Amino acid sequence: MNVILTAILLLAASYIGYDIISDGDQFNSSSEDNPSIGENNSSSEKSTNEEQNQLTKKAIKNLMLHSEEYFTTAKGEFNYHRRSIDLNEDVQFKLSMEEPFGGYATSLNTNGEEKSRYYFNEDYIWEVYESEETYFKTKNEDNKPELKPVTQSLFPRDIAMDYLASMDLWSIEEQNGELVGRKVFVIAGELSDYGKELNSADSFRFWVDKKTGILMQYEIYASTGKVKNSLYMERLEIDKNLEEFDYEPDLKGYQKEPGSPE
């Protein structure tokens, strides 16, 4: 009986030991022993990065669509070039989105030495052409900050709706770029077939202010890769106190343009 009992106990001990070893092998498996685990982690990280990138792209587009909500005053200067009509302008501007609401800009066409001035307040919008000594005046029906040469840079809503319409056609090149002392996103992409036909352009690169969505710099490229249109911000001050300036032009000696409603 003692011999039989001893044999049974030895057999049970050996079975339990084998079961523990088998379980230990399962819990000690790693990505080296099981490559599929590493692959799953890599795939998960890639998916997360893509999702985060898409969220950032949406944030950039939203900034550009609603830039007027992210600053109260702006002052600066930039150069604008449009190759198709050989237009090269130096623009200076300042405006306030708070009381007193209004703005002022000058545009000097460096090719023909033609100078224009632009004004707005809560009631009216003016375009003053110094070389012809004429002006155009209209009511500011919607109380918008309307300065013709500045709008596409400070309030790039239409550009965002047009160029960034397809999220799959553009990407973020730089998350923390810098331009004239401000942090910017650098984004670039291609236009849709419809966009190419509409804009007579093929691709683009934008430098977007990270805090306000202001389009501080851009290059629009033809299919050949040459820069077709460009804007280069040379100075930009945001939310600084502005010295007093006139919100209405001095029109003494100027004639009203034909068709001006005011």
C-alpha positions in Angstrom: 0.0 0.0 0.0 2.8 2.4 0.9 4.5 1.7 -2.5 1.2 2.3 -4.4 0.5 5.6 -2.5 4.1 6.9 -3.1 3.8 6.2 -6.8 0.4 8.1 -7.1 1.9 11.1 -5.2 5.0 11.2 -7.6 2.7 11.0 -10.7 0.5 13.9 -9.4 3.5 16.1 -8.6 5.0 15.6 -12.1 1.7 16.6 -13.8 1.3 19.8 -11.7 4.9 20.8 -12.5 4.4 20.3 -16.3 1.2 22.4 -16.1 3.0 25.3 -14.4 5.8 25.3 -16.9 3.3 25.3 -19.8 1.4 28.3 -18.3 4.7 30.1 -17.7 5.6 29.8 -21.4 2.3 31.5 -22.3 2.8 34.5 -19.9 6.4 35.0 -20.9 5.7 35.3 -24.7 6.9 38.7 -26.1 7.0 40.5 -29.4 10.2 38.7 -30.2 8.6 35.4 -29.8 5.3 36.6 -31.3 6.0 39.2 -34.1 2.3 39.8 -34.5 2.2 41.7 -31.2 4.8 44.2 -32.4 3.0 44.5 -35.7 -0.3 45.3 -34.0 1.3 48.0 -31.8 3.0 49.6 -34.8 -0.3 49.5 -36.7 -2.1 51.0 -33.7 0.5 53.8 -33.4 0.3 54.6 -37.1 -3.5 54.8 -36.9 -3.4 57.1 -33.9 -0.9 59.4 -35.6 -3.1 59.6 -38.7 -6.1 60.4 -36.6 -4.2 63.1 -34.7 -2.9 64.5 -38.0 -6.5 64.7 -39.3 -7.6 66.5 -36.2 -4.8 69.0 -36.6 -5.7 69.6 -40.2 -9.3 70.3 -39.2 -8.0 72.8 -36.6 -5.9 74.6 -39.2 -8.8 74.8 -41.6 -11.1 76.0 -38.8 -8.6 78.7 -37.8 -8.5 80.1 -41.4 -12.3 80.0 -41.7 -12.7 82.0 -38.5 -9.6 84.1 -38.1 -11.6 87.2 -37.2 -12.4 85.6 -33.9 -8.8 85.2 -32.8 -7.4 88.7 -32.8 -8.6 92.3 -32.0 -6.0 94.5 -33.7 -3.5 93.9 -36.5 -0.8 96.0 -38.0 1.8 95.0 -40.6 3.1 95.0 -44.2 3.5 92.5 -47.0 4.4 92.1 -50.6 1.9 90.6 -53.1 2.8 89.4 -56.5 0.5 88.1 -59.3 2.5 86.8 -62.3 -0.3 86.7 -64.8 -0.8 90.5 -64.9 2.7 91.4 -63.7 1.3 93.0 -60.5 3.7 93.6 -57.7 2.3 95.5 -54.6 3.7 96.6 -51.3 0.9 96.8 -48.8 0.8 98.4 -45.3 -2.2 98.1 -43.1 -3.7 98.5 -39.6 -7.2 97.7 -38.3 -9.2 97.2 -35.2 -11.9 94.7 -34.7 -13.1 96.4 -31.5 -14.3 99.9 -30.7 -13.5 102.0 -32.5 -14.1 99.6 -35.3 -12.2 100.4 -38.5 -9.1 100.0 -40.7 -6.7 101.6 -43.2 -4.4 100.2 -45.8 -2.2 101.6 -48.6 -1.1 99.7 -51.7 1.8 100.8 -53.8 2.1 99.1 -57.2 5.9 99.1 -57.6 5.7 98.5 -61.3 3.7 101.6 -62.2 4.2 103.7 -59.0 0.4 103.7 -58.6 -0.8 104.2 -55.0 -4.2 103.4 -53.6 -5.7 103.8 -50.2 -8.5 101.7 -48.5 -10.6 102.5 -45.5 -13.5 101.0 -43.6 -15.6 101.7 -40.5 -18.9 100.4 -39.3 -20.8 102.5 -41.9 -18.8 102.7 -45.1 -16.0 101.2 -47.2 -13.7 103.4 -49.4 -11.3 102.8 -52.2 -9.2 105.8 -53.1 -7.1 105.9 -56.3 -4.4 108.6 -55.9 -3.0 108.5 -59.4 -6.5 109.2 -60.9 -7.7 111.3 -58.0 -10.9 109.3 -57.8 -12.6 107.2 -55.2 -15.3 104.6 -54.7 -17.5 104.5 -51.7 -20.1 102.0 -50.6 -22.1 101.2 -47.4 -20.7 98.6 -45.1 -24.0 96.6 -45.0 -22.6 93.8 -42.9 -20.2 95.7 -40.7 -17.3 93.7 -42.1 -13.6 94.5 -41.8 -13.2 95.1 -45.5 -9.8 96.2 -46.8 -9.5 95.0 -50.4 -5.7 94.1 -50.6 -5.6 92.7 -47.0 -8.7 90.5 -46.8 -7.2 87.4 -48.4 -4.4 87.4 -45.8 -6.1 88.4 -42.6 -9.4 86.8 -43.3 -8.6 83.8 -45.6 -12.0 82.1 -45.3 -12.6 81.9 -49.1 -9.1 80.5 -49.7 -9.5 77.9 -47.0 -12.9 76.8 -48.4 -11.3 76.6 -51.9 -7.8 75.2 -51.5 -8.4 73.0 -48.4 -11.7 71.6 -49.5 -10.4 68.0 -49.9 -8.5 67.0 -46.7 -6.8 64.2 -48.6 -5.1 66.5 -51.1 -2.9 68.5 -48.6 -0.6 67.7 -45.7 1.2 69.4 -42.9 4.9 70.0 -43.6 5.8 71.8 -40.4 4.0 72.1 -37.1 6.2 74.7 -35.5 7.7 76.9 -38.2 8.6 80.5 -37.6 8.0 83.6 -39.7 8.7 87.2 -38.7 8.7 86.2 -35.1 5.5 84.2 -35.1 4.8 80.5 -34.9 3.2 79.0 -38.1 1.9 75.8 -39.6 3.4 75.1 -43.0 0.9 73.2 -45.2 1.1 72.2 -48.9 -0.9 70.2 -51.4 -2.6 69.9 -54.7 -5.9 71.3 -56.0 -8.7 69.1 -57.1 -9.4 69.0 -60.9 -12.1 71.5 -60.4 -9.9 73.7 -58.3 -7.1 73.6 -60.9 -9.5 74.7 -63.6 -11.1 77.4 -61.4 -7.8 78.9 -60.2 -5.6 78.1 -63.2 -3.2 76.7 -60.7 -1.9 73.2 -59.8 -0.6 73.3 -56.2 0.1 75.5 -53.2 2.1 76.1 -50.0 0.7 78.1 -47.1 2.3 79.6 -43.9 -0.6 79.9 -41.4 -0.3 81.8 -38.1 -0.9 79.2 -35.3 -2.7 81.6 -33.0 -5.0 83.4 -35.4 -5.3 81.5 -38.7 -3.9 84.6 -40.6 -2.4 83.5 -43.9 1.0 85.1 -43.4 2.6 83.8 -46.5 1.6 81.7 -49.5 2.9 80.5 -52.9 0.5 79.3 -55.6 2.2 77.1 -58.3 1.4 76.5 -61.9 1.7 73.0 -63.4 5.3 73.8 -64.4 6.2 74.4 -60.7 6.7 78.1 -61.1 5.3 80.5 -58.5 2.2 82.0 -60.1 0.9 84.1 -57.2 2.6 84.9 -53.8 2.2 86.9 -50.7 5.1 87.4 -48.2 4.5 89.0 -44.8 7.3 91.2 -43.8 5.9 92.4 -40.5 2.9 91.5 -38.3 1.8 92.8 -34.9 -1.2 91.3 -33.3 -3.3 92.7 -30.4 -1.0 95.7 -29.9 -2.3 99.1 -29.0 -2.7 101.1 -32.2 -2.0 104.8 -32.4 -5.0 106.9 -33.4 -5.6 107.0 -37.1 -8.3 108.3 -39.4 -11.1 105.8 -40.3 -12.3 108.1 -43.1 -10.2 109.4 -46.1 -9.7 113.1 -46.9 -11.4 113.3 -50.3 -10.7 116.9 -51.1 -9.9 117.3 -54.7 -11.0 113.7 -55.6 -13.9 112.8 -57.9 -16.4 110.0 -57.3 -16.0 107.0 -59.5 -18.9 106.3 -61.9 -21.2 103.7 -60.4 -20.2 104.6 -56.8 -23.5 104.3 -54.8 -22.5 107.0 -52.3 
